[in-house]
Amino acid sequence: MRSAISFRIFRVLAVTVLSVICPLCLMAQKASVRVHIQNHKKEPVPFAGITVISRADTLQRLATVADSTASAFFDLDTPGLYTVNITALDYQPLSKTIMVTAQDREFDMTMEAAGTSLNEVVIQAAKPLMRQEDDKTVIDPESLAAASTSGYEVLEKTPGIFVDQDGNIYLSSTTPATVYINGREMKMSRSDIATMLRSLPPNAIEKIEILRTPSARYDATGSGGVVNVVLRKGVKLGLTGSLTGGFQQGKYGNQFVGINVSNNNGPTSVYANLNYTRSNKYEILNTDRLIREDTVLRQEAYTTYPGNAYYTAFGVSHDFTEKWNGSYDGRISYNSSDNKTENHNSFIARDNDRVLGSSLAHLNNGIGAFLLNQDLAAGYKIDSAGSEWTGALSYIYSSARTDQLFQTQSAVPYGGDGMVESKRHFLSFQSDLTYKLPHTITMETGIKSAFLSFRNNADYYLSLNGMRTQDGSRTNAYRYRELINAAYLQASKGFGGFLLKAGVRVENTNMDGQQFVPGDTSFSIRRTDFFPYVYFSRKIMTIAKYDLRAYLVYRRTISRPSYEQLNPFPKYVDQFLSEVGNPALRPQFTHNYEANISVDERPLFAVGFNDAQDMFTNVYYQADSSRAQAYRTYDNIGRNKEFYLRGLGAIPPGGVYFFVLGAQYNHNVYNGMYEGRPLSFSGDSWLFFTYHQLRLDKQSQVTLHGFLRLKGPLQFYELSSFGSLSLNINRKFFDQKLTVTLSFNDLFFTNNNRFTINQASVNATGYRESDSRRFGINLRYNFGFRKKDEEKDMFHMQPDKLN
């Protein structure tokens, strides 16, 4: 009965989508002129730069970039004679004259591949730092990777992305974003994802896609948006590769070395990547927590994180025919670390700061983490208009083991040890169909199934007076299974300068968790949910040859608790703090509304509203009557209404200097329950970010980037103002093959903050800093053919041609 009702609802929504789209066909006579770019194989050439010039008045010029389907739309007078100039990566420039009439409004342009020479390097223009592609922002991380030692650092330096000290990634919302790799969610905890990104070499990232309101094609998870990290899979010009190496030095140092090779000779492309990183850093975390009206627990913790990361990747793609293609991508990484924490604990009298008692705790965490990722993909090009089918099968296996050793020196010394071991299997299948219909209508549909199996075992022992006994409060065995089945349908239509995209996604969730030791905490979830999506854009005007376009977006999303947040076993953090999951967590649903404006497909300004219900977040609770013991967990708090503004500006390109400056404002209102007490408060926060580039000459350039977060709330914490400013100097040698980068991260050592939490019975203040100020030298040597860069962009400058 339930499935029948679900099917009827899905059918109604599908009919609704079609009823919105199909009547627009009647307005086809008002549609703007469509230009489609293809090569001699009739394959689409996306993201080409297109300029249309009126032959009657050459001062009338329109310029834009083709979308991912290699199409662009222009509002032109009819009848009229126009010159169309097109440039694209790896193709010869094309200039063609067209006659636009009431009947002739669609034109196919065929481009010829550019010739290459091994001994010649030609740079036509610099790649754009960021561009807007439909409903996502695309970041080219090349300049950021040159001054980074890992993929994690690249994300930290990306304008518009804020990464906190726990590895959470934020976009527009104060809810963390979901991280994808190559278009697929990793289904890993945030700490595991941060570990994986730290093992990823920076030059392995081809691009970063930011989707603040992703369409129905994407998983409904992630009310904070999606950050999709697309890994490099080689280039199209014969044998290419690079050798990289370098170091960064703060109080402790990082060193890395790697090699990347790719070869494409006709229909087959092969690529491989090897990388090794040795790293270390420190963190200081000081906290004063009120445990009684007259007593404060003061904790001063100092932690070091020495570790080694090994990463390898191999892939091959092959065009079987002009229509069929397939690919394999495999990645393996291993991370080992030996973290050491020294924690000074003191009980302080509030009235006179007298020490009532103290202890010294030592904690060692020996961690080993293994990750295996295997992807198979296939594609079929249905026609030259961009219709295609894609399918992907992905398998991820990860295992991690943490060996803990803790000792406490106090009036009654004691210690203990523990072992936490987890294994995870994740298998997913996805099939997507994009079909181009007449009258500029695009239909998209697909299905996906994802299965996750997680096992966790923890064995803890206490040592007191020479006796070693099992710690029954922390010893645990936990199993978790998750199966999510999904299907979506959406359609888009361009008409008269407008673009409308609407769709719906349905997801069936099945979760089962069971704790075997020390007791049964079984839970089971079965539910089916629908997630509508609407996207509308319209060209407003043209200013100084740049198109000004407005967008309206709505989407409903879900945030499901992960296995880490559901796992009820307590994990030792320090003498007075443990981490524990909550198997009773409910999913969080969010309605997101956003309106934004872009200039020449570049993000400019946005205003949005998030309405989250059953919001769950990280919370602290007192664990005993003395309130000295506390535990960190997750809980559903209530409702969060969030209003935000985001702005971005840049000076025009073409000179030796340009900059990007952005700002974001968030206002949050929380209403709910915390520790059984009513919770109601609001707060404001500001985030500023910037990116500057100065070209000294043909071989040298200087970049400056940073962020500033003003005093304000982040979830339940009140943070002081903090930020970071970093400087990089690049110089090329040996015919542009060798690049040397000097980097200075967190120049003024401002990436540290003070925090306050005052909710219910928890009243604490503290200070946090890390080994963020660093000096580094990075070397990269390119060999083989040199890939041409893309066309000039609003957020980048035009260098001279080099021969």
Residue, then its C-alpha position, 0 to 999 in steps of 0.5 A: m500500500r505504501s509503495a503504491i501511494s509513493f508511486r502515485i505521488f511520484r507520478v503526480l510530481a513527474v506530470t507536474v514537471l512536464s506540465v511546467i516544461c511542455p507549454l513552453c514549447l509554444m513560445a519557441q518562435k520567441a526563442s533566442v538564437r542557439v549556437h552549438i559547437q562541435n568537432h569534425k566527429k560531431e562531438p560537442v566542444p563545451f566551454a568554448g568562448i563565443t563572440v557575436i558581432s553585428r555586421a550592421d553595427t560592429l560596436q554591438r558585440l555579445a560574448t559568453v561561454a558555451d555551457s556543458t552541452a556546447s550550446a550558447f544562446f543570444d538575443l539577436d535582431t532578425p533579420g540580421l547578418y552577424t560574425v561569430n568568433i569562437t575559441a576553444l581549448d585544443y582547437q583552431p579559432l573559428s570565424k563564421t558569418i551567419m544570417v539570422t531570420a525568423q526561420d533560421r535561429e539554430f546554427d552548428m559550428t564545426m571546429e578543427a583540432a589545433g596542431t601541436s609540436l613537442n618543442e613548442v610551448v604556446i600559452q593562449a590565455a590563463k585558465p579562469l580561477m572560477r566560472q559559473e556553469d549553470d547551477k554550479t561554480v567551477i574552480d580551477p585550482e592550478s594556482l592554489a595547488a602550486a603552493s600546497t602540499s595536499g588536496y586538503e590545503v587546496l580546499e583551505k585556500t579556495p575562495g568562498i570555501f571555509v574549512d574549520q579546524d575540525g575539517n568541516i567545509y562550509l559554503s553558504s550555510t553554517t551547516p557543513a557541506t557534503v564532499y564528493i570525489n569524481g561526482r560520488e559521495m564518499k559515505m565517510s565521516r568528516s574526519d575520514i574524508a579530511t584524512m583522505l584529502r590530506s593524502l591526496p597530492p595537490n596536482a591530482i585535482e583537476k577542478i573543484e565544483i561548488l554546488r550550493t543548491p544542487s539539482a535533482r540529479y545529485d543526492a538529496t543529502g547535503s543541506g550545506g551544499v556539495v563540494n565535488v573534487v574532480l581528480r585529474k585523469g590525464v590530458k589529450l596531447g600525447l605523453t605528458g607528466s610532472l615531477t613534484g616535490g617540496f616542503q613546508q616548515g612551521k614549528y614542525g615540517n611537511q615534505f612531499v614528493g610525487i610523479n604524475v604521468s599520462n599518455n594518450n595515443g588515439p582512443t586510449s588514455v592511460y594515467a598514473n600517479l604516485n605520491y608520498t607525504r611526511s607531515n607533522k604539526y601541533e595543536i593547542l587547545n585550552t579550555d575553562r569549563l564551569i563544573r560548579e558555581d565556585t569551581v572551574l576545570r581548566q584543561e591545557a592540551y598540547t598535541t602533535y600529529p606526525g604521520n606518513a601518507y602514501y597515495t597511488a592512482f592508476g586509470v585507463s579510458h578507451d573510446f571503443t567507437e565514436k559513440w561508446n567509451g569506457s574507463y577504469d579508475g583505481r586509487i589506493s592510499y595508506n596513512s599512518s600517524d602517532n599522535k601524542t597529547e599532553n593534557h594538564n588538568s586543574f580544578i580552580a577556585r573561581d573567587n581567588d584562582r586557587v588550585l584545588g587539585s591537578s593531574l597530568a594526562h598523556l594520550n598516544n594514538g597510533i593510527g593506521a588507515f587504508l583506503l581502496n577505491q575502484d571505479l568503472a564507468a561507461g558512456y554512450k553518445i546518442d546524438s551530436a546534440g549532447s544526448e548521452w547515457t552514462g553508467a558507473l559502478s564504484y566500490i570503496y573499502s576502507s579499514a582503520r585501526t587506532d591503538q590508544l595508550f593513556q596514563t594519568q598522573s594524579a593522587v591515585p595514578y592510573g592508566g589504560d589502553g584501547m584498540v578501536e578497529s573499523k571496516r567499511h564496504f561501500l558499493s554504488f551503481q548509478s545510471d543517468l540519461t540526458y536527452k535533447l528534445p526539439h525546441t531546446i528542451t533537455m530531459e534528464t533521468g536516472i537511478k542509483s543504489a548505494f549500499l554501505s556496511f560498517r563494522n566497529n570493534a573497540d576493546y579497552y582496559l584499565s590499569l590500576n595498582g599493577m592490575r589490568t582489567q577490561d573497561g566494560s564502559r568503553t568495550n564495544a562491538y557495533r554493526y551498521r548497514e545502509l541501503i539507499n535507492a534513488a530515482y530522479l526526473q528533471a527537464s530544462k527549457g530555454f526560451g527568449g533569454f530564459l532558462l527553466k529547470a525543474g525536477v524531483r528526486v525520490e529516495n528510499t532509505n533503509m538503515d539498520g544498526q546494532q550494538f552487540v557489546p555491552g548491550d543491544t541498542s538496535f534501531s531500524i529506519r525505513r522511509t521514502d522521501f521526495f525532494p523537488y527542485v526548481y531552477f530559473s534564470r533570465k538575462i537582465m541586461t548587457i553592461a560593457k559587453y558582459d551579460l548580467r543574468a539572474y537566477l532563482v533556485y529552490r531545493r529540499t534536502i536531507s541530512r542523514p546521520s552518518y554511522e560515526q554519529l549513530n555509533p553509541f560506543p564511547k571513545y576516550v578523548d581525555q581524562f574528563l571527556s569522551e565521544v559517543g554517538n546517538p542511535a536515536l538521531r533523526p534526519q534533518f530536512t532543509h528547504n533552501y531558497e536562493a536568488n543570485i546574479s552573475v556577470d558573464e557567467r561569473p558569480l556576483f551576488a546572492v541572497g538566500f534562506n535556509d529553513a532546517q527542521d530537526m537540526f542535529t549538531n555536535v553538543y556537549y553534555q555533563a556526564d555525572s552529578s559532579r559535572a567534571q565528566a562530560y561527553r561530546t555527542y550529536d542530538n536533534i536540537g530543533r529548528n534553525k532559520e538562516f538568512y545569508l548574503r554573498g557578494l563577489g567582485a573583481i577588477p577587469p582582466g587584461g592587465v598585469y594585476f587583478f583581484v577577487l574580493g568576496a564577502q558573506y553574511n549569515h544570520n541564524v535563529y535557533n529554537g528548540m530544546y537542549e538538555g531538556r531545556p528550551l533553547s532560543f537564540s540568534g547570531d550574526s557572522w561575517l566572512f571575507f575572502t580575497y585572491h590577488q595576482l600580480r604578473l611581474d613578467k612572462q616567467s614570474q607572478v605573485t599571488l596573495h589570498g586569505f580570509l577573515r571571519l569576524k566575531g560571531p557564532l558557528q553552530f553553538y559556539e561563539l568564535s572570536s575574529f580570526g583569519s589567514l593571509s598567505l603569499n606565493i611567488n612563482r617563477k618559471f625556468f627552462d622554457q616554462k618546464l620548471t616552476v619554483t614556488l615560494s609560499f608563506n602561509d598565515l603570514f601574521f599567525t592569525n588563524n587561531n581563535r577564542f571560543t565560548i559555549n554557554q548552553a543549558s548546563v555547559n558553560a565553557t571558554g577556550y583558545r585554539e591554535s595550530d601550526s598554521r604559519r609556515f614557509g615552503i618551497n615547491l618544485r614542479y617539472n613538466f615534461g612532454f607536451r604542454k597543455k594549452d590553457e583556456e581562453k581569457d576569463m573575467f577572473h584571470m588575466q591575459p598573458d603574452k604568447l610564448n614561443 
